């Protein structure tokens, strides 16, 4: 192999190594960007969920109270005092 061929092979090898280092760095940056985007998306989804839970909380509490009152009126509970109180509340509401 001549000197020119050896220089050519060396240049190709150096170019290949440099290219793989650059590609590896770019792939790492792309993976980091994708991870960052996924983390931001998860945070946004959590924020939306938390806000929806807070917005619906009064309705959940009202529903629970209403269910307890209905169960009391139907004597569908082992707590007779709650049943009597539900009946008294109903009588006083009319």
Backbone as numpy.savetxt, mean C-alpha at the origin, in Angstrom:
# Nx Ny Nz CAx CAy CAz Cx Cy Cz
51.17 -13.13 -34.60 50.33 -11.97 -34.60 51.23 -10.75 -34.60
50.85 -9.82 -35.41 51.67 -8.62 -35.51 51.30 -7.62 -34.42
52.12 -6.60 -34.36 51.92 -5.56 -33.36 50.59 -4.85 -33.56
50.23 -4.58 -34.79 48.96 -3.90 -35.07 47.78 -4.76 -34.65
47.87 -6.06 -34.91 46.79 -6.97 -34.53 46.67 -7.05 -33.02
47.81 -7.08 -32.34 47.80 -7.15 -30.87 47.19 -5.88 -30.28
47.52 -4.74 -30.88 46.95 -3.48 -30.42 45.44 -3.48 -30.66
45.01 -4.00 -31.80 43.59 -4.07 -32.14 42.83 -4.96 -31.17
43.40 -6.13 -30.87 42.76 -7.05 -29.94 42.69 -6.41 -28.54
43.76 -5.75 -28.15 43.78 -5.08 -26.85 42.75 -3.97 -26.78
42.60 -3.23 -27.87 41.62 -2.14 -27.90 40.20 -2.70 -27.83
39.95 -3.79 -28.52 38.63 -4.42 -28.48 38.34 -4.93 -27.07
39.32 -5.57 -26.45 39.14 -6.08 -25.10 38.88 -4.94 -24.12
39.63 -3.86 -24.24 39.45 -2.72 -23.36 38.07 -2.10 -23.58
37.67 -2.02 -24.84 36.35 -1.47 -25.17 35.24 -2.34 -24.61
35.42 -3.64 -24.68 34.42 -4.56 -24.15 34.29 -4.42 -22.64
35.41 -4.34 -21.95 35.40 -4.18 -20.49 34.74 -2.85 -20.12
35.12 -1.79 -20.81 34.56 -0.47 -20.52 33.05 -0.46 -20.78
32.66 -1.09 -21.88 31.24 -1.14 -22.22 30.44 -1.91 -21.16
31.00 -3.01 -20.68 30.29 -3.79 -19.67 30.20 -3.03 -18.35
31.23 -2.26 -18.01 31.19 -1.46 -16.79 30.13 -0.38 -16.91
30.07 0.27 -18.06 29.07 1.31 -18.28 27.67 0.72 -18.27
27.49 -0.43 -18.93 26.18 -1.09 -18.96 25.76 -1.51 -17.56
26.69 -2.04 -16.79 26.39 -2.46 -15.42 25.96 -1.27 -14.58
26.64 -0.16 -14.75 26.30 1.04 -14.01 24.91 1.54 -14.41
24.62 1.53 -15.69 23.32 1.98 -16.18 22.21 1.05 -15.69
22.47 -0.24 -15.67 21.47 -1.20 -15.18 21.22 -0.98 -13.70
22.26 -0.71 -12.96 22.11 -0.43 -11.53 21.30 0.83 -11.29
21.56 1.86 -12.09 20.79 3.10 -11.95 19.33 2.88 -12.32
19.09 2.09 -13.36 17.71 1.81 -13.76 16.99 1.01 -12.68
17.67 0.05 -12.08 17.07 -0.74 -11.01 16.76 0.15 -9.80
17.67 1.05 -9.48 17.44 1.97 -8.38 16.24 2.88 -8.66
16.13 3.35 -9.89 15.01 4.21 -10.27 13.69 3.45 -10.17
13.69 2.20 -10.62 12.47 1.39 -10.55 12.09 1.12 -9.10
13.05 0.83 -8.25 12.78 0.60 -6.83 12.24 1.87 -6.18
12.83 2.99 -6.52 12.38 4.28 -5.98 10.94 4.56 -6.39
10.63 4.32 -7.66 9.27 4.55 -8.16 8.27 3.63 -7.46
8.65 2.38 -7.26 7.76 1.43 -6.58 7.53 1.86 -5.13
8.56 2.31 -4.46 8.43 2.77 -3.08 7.51 3.99 -2.99
7.66 4.91 -3.93 6.80 6.10 -3.94 5.34 5.71 -4.21
5.15 4.76 -5.12 3.80 4.29 -5.43 3.17 3.62 -4.21
3.94 2.80 -3.50 3.43 2.15 -2.29 3.06 3.19 -1.24
3.87 4.22 -1.09 3.58 5.28 -0.12 2.29 6.02 -0.50
2.11 6.28 -1.80 0.90 6.95 -2.26 -0.33 6.09 -1.99
-0.24 4.81 -2.30 -1.36 3.91 -2.07 -1.71 3.83 -0.57
-0.70 3.79 0.28 -0.93 3.76 1.73 -1.62 5.04 2.19
-1.17 6.16 1.63 -1.77 7.45 1.98 -3.24 7.50 1.57
-3.54 7.02 0.38 -4.92 6.99 -0.10 -5.77 6.07 0.78
-5.24 4.91 1.12 -5.96 3.97 2.00 -6.25 4.61 3.36
-5.23 5.23 3.94 -5.39 5.86 5.25 -6.44 6.97 5.20
-6.43 7.78 4.14 -7.41 8.86 4.01 -8.82 8.30 3.84
-8.96 7.25 3.03 -10.28 6.64 2.85 -10.78 6.04 4.17
-9.90 5.41 4.91 -10.30 4.84 6.21 -10.77 5.94 7.15
-10.06 7.05 7.18 -10.45 8.17 8.04 -11.79 8.76 7.59
-11.99 8.87 6.28 -13.23 9.43 5.76 -14.43 8.54 6.08
-14.24 7.23 6.08 -15.36 6.30 6.28 -15.58 5.93 7.74
-14.67 6.30 8.60 -14.76 5.92 10.01 -16.08 6.33 10.68
-16.58 7.54 10.47 -17.86 7.89 11.12 -19.01 6.99 10.69
-19.02 6.58 9.42 -20.08 5.71 8.93 -19.95 4.31 9.53
-18.73 3.84 9.68 -18.51 2.54 10.32 -19.00 2.56 11.77
-18.69 3.63 12.46 -19.10 3.75 13.87 -20.63 3.84 13.98
-21.25 4.60 13.09 -22.71 4.71 13.10 -23.35 3.36 12.82
-22.78 2.65 11.87 -23.31 1.32 11.53 -23.21 0.35 12.69
-22.10 0.41 13.41 -21.92 -0.47 14.56 -22.94 -0.13 15.64
-23.12 1.16 15.90 -24.10 1.58 16.91 -25.51 1.15 16.49
-25.85 1.32 15.23 -27.17 0.95 14.74 -27.38 -0.56 14.84
-26.37 -1.33 14.51 -26.47 -2.78 14.60 -26.71 -3.20 16.04
-25.99 -2.59 16.96 -26.19 -2.91 18.37 -27.61 -2.56 18.82
-28.12 -1.41 18.37 -29.48 -1.02 18.74 -30.51 -1.98 18.16
-30.33 -2.36 16.92 -31.26 -3.30 16.27 -31.23 -4.64 17.00
-30.03 -5.11 17.32 -29.93 -6.37 18.06 -30.61 -6.25 19.42
-30.49 -5.09 20.05 -31.16 -4.89 21.32 -32.67 -4.91 21.18
-33.19 -4.26 20.15 -34.65 -4.24 19.92 -35.19 -5.62 19.58
-34.38 -6.41 18.91 -34.81 -7.76 18.54 -34.50 -8.78 19.62
-33.95 -8.30 20.72 -33.51 -9.19 21.80 -32.56 -10.26 21.27
-31.74 -9.82 20.32 -30.75 -10.70 19.69 -29.40 -10.52 20.39
-29.45 -10.43 21.69 -28.22 -10.25 22.47 -28.43 -10.86 23.84
-27.35 -11.22 24.47 -27.46 -11.80 25.82 -27.51 -10.70 26.88
-27.32 -9.46 26.47 -27.32 -8.32 27.39 -28.73 -7.75 27.48
-29.49 -8.17 28.48 -30.88 -7.72 28.59 -30.97 -6.23 28.91
-29.97 -5.71 29.61 -29.98 -4.27 29.90 -29.87 -3.47 28.61
-29.05 -3.95 27.68 -28.92 -3.26 26.39 -30.23 -3.32 25.62
-30.92 -4.45 25.70 -32.22 -4.58 25.03 -33.23 -3.61 25.63
-33.28 -3.54 26.95 -34.21 -2.63 27.61 -33.88 -1.17 27.29
-32.58 -0.85 27.24 -32.17 0.52 26.91 -32.52 0.86 25.47
-32.32 -0.08 24.54 -32.67 0.16 23.14 -34.17 0.39 23.00
-34.96 -0.36 23.74 -36.42 -0.19 23.69 -36.82 1.16 24.27
-36.20 1.53 25.38 -36.50 2.83 26.00 -36.10 3.98 25.07
-34.97 3.85 24.42 -34.53 4.88 23.45 -35.53 4.99 22.30
-36.03 3.88 21.85 -37.00 3.90 20.77 -38.31 4.56 21.23
-38.75 4.22 22.43 -39.99 4.83 22.95 -39.86 6.33 23.09
-38.70 6.79 23.54 -38.49 8.22 23.73 -38.27 8.98 22.42
-38.03 8.25 21.36 -37.75 8.92 20.09 -39.02 9.21 19.31
-40.16 8.64 19.73 -41.41 8.85 18.99 -42.37 9.76 19.71
